[in-house]
Amino acid sequence: MTTRPDVSAVTLGVRDVEISRAFYVDGLGFRQVLHLPGEISFVQAGPGLLLALWDVNQMPSEYGDVAHGAAAPPMSLGHNVERAEQVERLYAAALAAGATSVTAPAVREWGGSSACVADPDGFRWDFVHNPNFTVDADGTVHLGEA
């Protein structure tokens, strides 16, 4: 490849763009980049990373058949934090913004702590403190010694 395979956007098919925008921007504090009412909303999810909240009914025009089912989508979005107490704060903020608890904050057998919530459309958010997770100034991620 001539370019790095960087992920610069993650798109979630949402049932109600306005509810999702309110959850992510007003509730969790993401920075709104662009909002087209009822159609799509873009929020900044990290350096150079967008989270697109797109009306699921409009997605087939570009993505083919997509739909919400009875089970949660088989993916999660992760938010790694520097301190264990931040997991509890993010978990509480997400619940206050309309999320549903999946797993409460807990110390995990791998040495860190985490909690999981479902956003208004069921997309899972994993709030994690992993003491082995570090990021260099150039963006290189480390998960401890291999």
CYANA upper distance limits for C-alpha pairs under 8 A (distance plus 0.5 A):
  7 VAL  CA     49 LEU  CA      7.72
  8 SER  CA     48 GLY  CA      6.57
  8 SER  CA     49 LEU  CA      5.07
  8 SER  CA     50 LEU  CA      6.62
  9 ALA  CA     49 LEU  CA      5.95
  9 ALA  CA     50 LEU  CA      5.01
  9 ALA  CA     51 LEU  CA      6.14
  9 ALA  CA     52 ALA  CA      7.41
 10 VAL  CA     49 LEU  CA      8.36
 10 VAL  CA     50 LEU  CA      6.88
 10 VAL  CA     51 LEU  CA      5.48
 10 VAL  CA     52 ALA  CA      6.59
 11 THR  CA     51 LEU  CA      6.35
 11 THR  CA     52 ALA  CA      4.99
 11 THR  CA     53 LEU  CA      6.56
 11 THR  CA     54 TRP  CA      7.32
 12 LEU  CA     51 LEU  CA      7.95
 12 LEU  CA     52 ALA  CA      6.59
 12 LEU  CA     53 LEU  CA      5.67
 12 LEU  CA     54 TRP  CA      6.62
 12 LEU  CA     56 VAL  CA      8.44
 13 GLY  CA     53 LEU  CA      6.75
 13 GLY  CA     54 TRP  CA      5.59
 13 GLY  CA     55 ASP  CA      6.21
 13 GLY  CA     56 VAL  CA      4.73
 13 GLY  CA     59 MET  CA      7.53
 14 VAL  CA     20 SER  CA      7.51
 14 VAL  CA     53 LEU  CA      6.60
 14 VAL  CA     54 TRP  CA      6.26
 14 VAL  CA     55 ASP  CA      5.64
 14 VAL  CA     56 VAL  CA      5.64
 14 VAL  CA    121 ASP  CA      6.52
 15 ARG  CA     55 ASP  CA      6.45
 15 ARG  CA     56 VAL  CA      6.39
 15 ARG  CA     57 ASN  CA      8.27
 15 ARG  CA    121 ASP  CA      7.16
 16 ASP  CA     20 SER  CA      6.80
 16 ASP  CA     38 GLY  CA      7.62
 16 ASP  CA     55 ASP  CA      6.97
 17 VAL  CA     21 ARG  CA      6.42
 17 VAL  CA     37 PRO  CA      7.61
 17 VAL  CA     38 GLY  CA      5.91
 17 VAL  CA     39 GLU  CA      6.97
 17 VAL  CA     40 ILE  CA      6.70
 17 VAL  CA     41 SER  CA      7.33
 17 VAL  CA     53 LEU  CA      6.87
 17 VAL  CA     54 TRP  CA      7.06
 17 VAL  CA     55 ASP  CA      6.42
 18 GLU  CA     22 ALA  CA      6.64
 18 GLU  CA     37 PRO  CA      7.35
 18 GLU  CA     38 GLY  CA      6.92
 19 ILE  CA     23 PHE  CA      6.69
 19 ILE  CA    120 PRO  CA      8.06
 20 SER  CA     24 TYR  CA      6.69
 20 SER  CA     53 LEU  CA      7.42
 20 SER  CA    120 PRO  CA      7.25
 20 SER  CA    121 ASP  CA      8.47
 21 ARG  CA     25 VAL  CA      6.20
 21 ARG  CA     26 ASP  CA      7.97
 21 ARG  CA     41 SER  CA      7.00
 21 ARG  CA     53 LEU  CA      7.82
 22 ALA  CA     26 ASP  CA      5.41
 22 ALA  CA     27 GLY  CA      6.74
 23 PHE  CA     27 GLY  CA      5.21
 23 PHE  CA     28 LEU  CA      6.87
 23 PHE  CA     97 ALA  CA      6.05
 23 PHE  CA     98 GLY  CA      7.23
 23 PHE  CA    119 ASP  CA      8.27
 23 PHE  CA    120 PRO  CA      8.21
 24 TYR  CA     28 LEU  CA      5.48
 24 TYR  CA     29 GLY  CA      6.80
 24 TYR  CA     30 PHE  CA      6.15
 24 TYR  CA     43 VAL  CA      8.28
 25 VAL  CA     29 GLY  CA      5.26
 25 VAL  CA     30 PHE  CA      5.15
 25 VAL  CA     31 ARG  CA      6.67
 25 VAL  CA     32 GLN  CA      6.83
 25 VAL  CA     43 VAL  CA      7.96
 26 ASP  CA     30 PHE  CA      8.16
 26 ASP  CA     97 ALA  CA      8.34
 27 GLY  CA     93 ALA  CA      7.54
 27 GLY  CA     94 ALA  CA      7.46
 27 GLY  CA     96 ALA  CA      7.85
 27 GLY  CA     97 ALA  CA      5.04
 27 GLY  CA     98 GLY  CA      8.46
 28 LEU  CA     93 ALA  CA      7.02
 28 LEU  CA     94 ALA  CA      6.89
 28 LEU  CA     97 ALA  CA      7.38
 30 PHE  CA     43 VAL  CA      6.56
 30 PHE  CA     44 GLN  CA      6.69
 30 PHE  CA     45 ALA  CA      7.19
 31 ARG  CA     43 VAL  CA      5.93
 31 ARG  CA     44 GLN  CA      5.91
 31 ARG  CA     45 ALA  CA      8.36
 32 GLN  CA     41 SER  CA      8.08
 32 GLN  CA     42 PHE  CA      6.66
 32 GLN  CA     43 VAL  CA      4.90
 32 GLN  CA     44 GLN  CA      6.99
 33 VAL  CA     41 SER  CA      8.22
 33 VAL  CA     42 PHE  CA      5.88
 33 VAL  CA     43 VAL  CA      5.67
 33 VAL  CA     44 GLN  CA      6.97
 34 LEU  CA     41 SER  CA      6.25
 34 LEU  CA     42 PHE  CA      5.63
 34 LEU  CA     43 VAL  CA      7.61
 35 HIS  CA     40 ILE  CA      6.68
 35 HIS  CA     41 SER  CA      4.76
 35 HIS  CA     42 PHE  CA      6.76
 36 LEU  CA     40 ILE  CA      5.83
 36 LEU  CA     41 SER  CA      6.48
 37 PRO  CA     41 SER  CA      8.00
 38 GLY  CA     55 ASP  CA      7.55
 39 GLU  CA     54 TRP  CA      6.67
 39 GLU  CA     55 ASP  CA      5.94
 39 GLU  CA     58 GLN  CA      8.18
 40 ILE  CA     52 ALA  CA      7.38
 40 ILE  CA     53 LEU  CA      5.98
 40 ILE  CA     54 TRP  CA      4.85
 40 ILE  CA     55 ASP  CA      6.60
 41 SER  CA     52 ALA  CA      6.32
 41 SER  CA     53 LEU  CA      5.59
 41 SER  CA     54 TRP  CA      7.04
 42 PHE  CA     50 LEU  CA      6.83
 42 PHE  CA     51 LEU  CA      6.22
 42 PHE  CA     52 ALA  CA      5.03
 42 PHE  CA     53 LEU  CA      6.72
 43 VAL  CA     50 LEU  CA      6.17
 43 VAL  CA     51 LEU  CA      5.79
 43 VAL  CA     52 ALA  CA      7.03
 44 GLN  CA     48 GLY  CA      8.15
 44 GLN  CA     49 LEU  CA      6.45
 44 GLN  CA     50 LEU  CA      5.16
 44 GLN  CA     51 LEU  CA      6.64
 45 ALA  CA     49 LEU  CA      5.86
 45 ALA  CA     50 LEU  CA      5.79
 45 ALA  CA     51 LEU  CA      6.20
 46 GLY  CA     50 LEU  CA      7.61
 54 TRP  CA     58 GLN  CA      7.90
 54 TRP  CA     59 MET  CA      7.57
 55 ASP  CA     59 MET  CA      7.25
 56 VAL  CA     60 PRO  CA      8.33
 56 VAL  CA     66 VAL  CA      7.90
 56 VAL  CA     67 ALA  CA      7.55
 59 MET  CA     63 TYR  CA      6.20
 59 MET  CA     64 GLY  CA      7.66
 59 MET  CA     65 ASP  CA      8.49
 59 MET  CA     66 VAL  CA      7.62
 60 PRO  CA     64 GLY  CA      4.66
 60 PRO  CA     65 ASP  CA      5.83
 60 PRO  CA     66 VAL  CA      6.88
 68 HIS  CA     73 PRO  CA      8.14
 69 GLY  CA     73 PRO  CA      8.35
 72 ALA  CA    122 GLY  CA      6.28
 72 ALA  CA    123 PHE  CA      7.13
 72 ALA  CA    124 ARG  CA      8.19
 73 PRO  CA    122 GLY  CA      7.94
 73 PRO  CA    123 PHE  CA      6.99
 75 MET  CA    123 PHE  CA      8.06
 75 MET  CA    124 ARG  CA      7.53
 76 SER  CA    123 PHE  CA      7.11
 76 SER  CA    124 ARG  CA      5.20
 76 SER  CA    125 TRP  CA      6.11
 76 SER  CA    126 ASP  CA      7.09
 77 LEU  CA    123 PHE  CA      8.29
 77 LEU  CA    124 ARG  CA      6.71
 77 LEU  CA    125 TRP  CA      5.36
 77 LEU  CA    126 ASP  CA      6.58
 78 GLY  CA    125 TRP  CA      6.24
 78 GLY  CA    126 ASP  CA      5.16
 78 GLY  CA    127 PHE  CA      6.53
 78 GLY  CA    128 VAL  CA      7.68
 79 HIS  CA    125 TRP  CA      7.86
 79 HIS  CA    126 ASP  CA      6.65
 79 HIS  CA    127 PHE  CA      5.47
 79 HIS  CA    128 VAL  CA      6.63
 80 ASN  CA    127 PHE  CA      6.57
 80 ASN  CA    128 VAL  CA      5.25
 80 ASN  CA    129 HIS  CA      6.22
 80 ASN  CA    130 ASN  CA      7.67
 80 ASN  CA    133 PHE  CA      8.31
 81 VAL  CA     86 GLN  CA      6.93
 81 VAL  CA     87 VAL  CA      7.58
 81 VAL  CA    127 PHE  CA      7.93
 81 VAL  CA    128 VAL  CA      6.59
 81 VAL  CA    129 HIS  CA      5.67
 81 VAL  CA    130 ASN  CA      8.14
 82 GLU  CA     86 GLN  CA      7.94
 82 GLU  CA    129 HIS  CA      6.68
 82 GLU  CA    130 ASN  CA      8.31
 82 GLU  CA    131 PRO  CA      8.15
 83 ARG  CA     87 VAL  CA      7.98
 83 ARG  CA    129 HIS  CA      6.49
 84 ALA  CA     88 GLU  CA      7.92
 84 ALA  CA    112 GLY  CA      7.99
 84 ALA  CA    113 SER  CA      6.71
 84 ALA  CA    128 VAL  CA      8.25
 84 ALA  CA    129 HIS  CA      5.77
 85 GLU  CA     89 ARG  CA      7.08
 86 GLN  CA     90 LEU  CA      6.60
 86 GLN  CA    129 HIS  CA      8.33
 87 VAL  CA     91 TYR  CA      6.57
 87 VAL  CA    105 PRO  CA      7.21
 87 VAL  CA    113 SER  CA      7.85
 87 VAL  CA    114 SER  CA      6.76
 87 VAL  CA    115 ALA  CA      7.19
 87 VAL  CA    127 PHE  CA      6.00
 87 VAL  CA    128 VAL  CA      6.61
 87 VAL  CA    129 HIS  CA      7.15
 88 GLU  CA     92 ALA  CA      6.62
 88 GLU  CA    105 PRO  CA      6.53
 88 GLU  CA    115 ALA  CA      8.17
 89 ARG  CA     93 ALA  CA      6.62
 90 LEU  CA     94 ALA  CA      6.55
 90 LEU  CA    127 PHE  CA      7.47
 91 TYR  CA     95 LEU  CA      6.79
 91 TYR  CA    104 ALA  CA      8.28
 91 TYR  CA    105 PRO  CA      7.87
 91 TYR  CA    115 ALA  CA      7.15
 91 TYR  CA    116 CYS  CA      7.95
 91 TYR  CA    117 VAL  CA      7.64
 91 TYR  CA    127 PHE  CA      7.64
 92 ALA  CA     96 ALA  CA      6.66
 93 ALA  CA     97 ALA  CA      6.68
 94 ALA  CA     98 GLY  CA      6.95
 94 ALA  CA     99 ALA  CA      5.82
 94 ALA  CA    117 VAL  CA      7.80
 94 ALA  CA    119 ASP  CA      8.40
 95 LEU  CA     99 ALA  CA      5.05
 95 LEU  CA    100 THR  CA      6.61
 95 LEU  CA    101 SER  CA      7.48
 95 LEU  CA    117 VAL  CA      8.16
 98 GLY  CA    119 ASP  CA      7.59
 98 GLY  CA    120 PRO  CA      7.09
 99 ALA  CA    117 VAL  CA      6.53
 99 ALA  CA    118 ALA  CA      5.89
 99 ALA  CA    119 ASP  CA      5.18
 99 ALA  CA    120 PRO  CA      6.46
100 THR  CA    117 VAL  CA      5.98
100 THR  CA    118 ALA  CA      5.60
100 THR  CA    119 ASP  CA      7.17
100 THR  CA    120 PRO  CA      8.22
101 SER  CA    116 CYS  CA      7.02
101 SER  CA    117 VAL  CA      5.07
101 SER  CA    118 ALA  CA      6.92
102 VAL  CA    115 ALA  CA      8.18
102 VAL  CA    116 CYS  CA      5.73
102 VAL  CA    117 VAL  CA      5.44
102 VAL  CA    118 ALA  CA      7.02
103 THR  CA    115 ALA  CA      5.87
103 THR  CA    116 CYS  CA      5.48
103 THR  CA    117 VAL  CA      7.31
104 ALA  CA    114 SER  CA      8.35
104 ALA  CA    115 ALA  CA      5.59
104 ALA  CA    116 CYS  CA      7.17
105 PRO  CA    113 SER  CA      7.25
105 PRO  CA    114 SER  CA      5.84
105 PRO  CA    115 ALA  CA      4.74
105 PRO  CA    116 CYS  CA      8.11
106 ALA  CA    113 SER  CA      5.90
106 ALA  CA    114 SER  CA      6.28
106 ALA  CA    115 ALA  CA      7.08
107 VAL  CA    111 GLY  CA      7.61
107 VAL  CA    112 GLY  CA      6.33
107 VAL  CA    113 SER  CA      4.71
107 VAL  CA    114 SER  CA      7.26
108 ARG  CA    112 GLY  CA      6.01
108 ARG  CA    113 SER  CA      5.75
108 ARG  CA    114 SER  CA      7.55
111 GLY  CA    130 ASN  CA      7.56
111 GLY  CA    131 PRO  CA      7.84
112 GLY  CA    128 VAL  CA      7.88
112 GLY  CA    129 HIS  CA      5.93
112 GLY  CA    130 ASN  CA      5.15
112 GLY  CA    131 PRO  CA      6.67
113 SER  CA    128 VAL  CA      6.36
113 SER  CA    129 HIS  CA      5.73
113 SER  CA    130 ASN  CA      7.25
114 SER  CA    126 ASP  CA      7.27
114 SER  CA    127 PHE  CA      5.87
114 SER  CA    128 VAL  CA      4.82
114 SER  CA    129 HIS  CA      6.71
115 ALA  CA    126 ASP  CA      6.34
115 ALA  CA    127 PHE  CA      5.80
115 ALA  CA    128 VAL  CA      7.25
116 CYS  CA    124 ARG  CA      7.07
116 CYS  CA    125 TRP  CA      6.01
116 CYS  CA    126 ASP  CA      5.04
116 CYS  CA    127 PHE  CA      6.71
117 VAL  CA    124 ARG  CA      6.14
117 VAL  CA    125 TRP  CA      5.84
117 VAL  CA    126 ASP  CA      7.29
118 ALA  CA    122 GLY  CA      5.20
118 ALA  CA    123 PHE  CA      5.75
118 ALA  CA    124 ARG  CA      5.02
118 ALA  CA    125 TRP  CA      6.73
119 ASP  CA    123 PHE  CA      5.84
119 ASP  CA    124 ARG  CA      6.95
119 ASP  CA    125 TRP  CA      7.83
132 ASN  CA    142 HIS  CA      7.74
132 ASN  CA    143 LEU  CA      5.52
132 ASN  CA    144 GLY  CA      5.18
133 PHE  CA    141 VAL  CA      7.67
133 PHE  CA    142 HIS  CA      6.13
133 PHE  CA    143 LEU  CA      5.09
133 PHE  CA    144 GLY  CA      7.12
134 THR  CA    141 VAL  CA      6.35
134 THR  CA    142 HIS  CA      5.68
134 THR  CA    143 LEU  CA      7.12
135 VAL  CA    139 GLY  CA      6.18
135 VAL  CA    140 THR  CA      6.01
135 VAL  CA    141 VAL  CA      5.04
135 VAL  CA    142 HIS  CA      6.73
136 ASP  CA    140 THR  CA      5.67
136 ASP  CA    141 VAL  CA      7.06
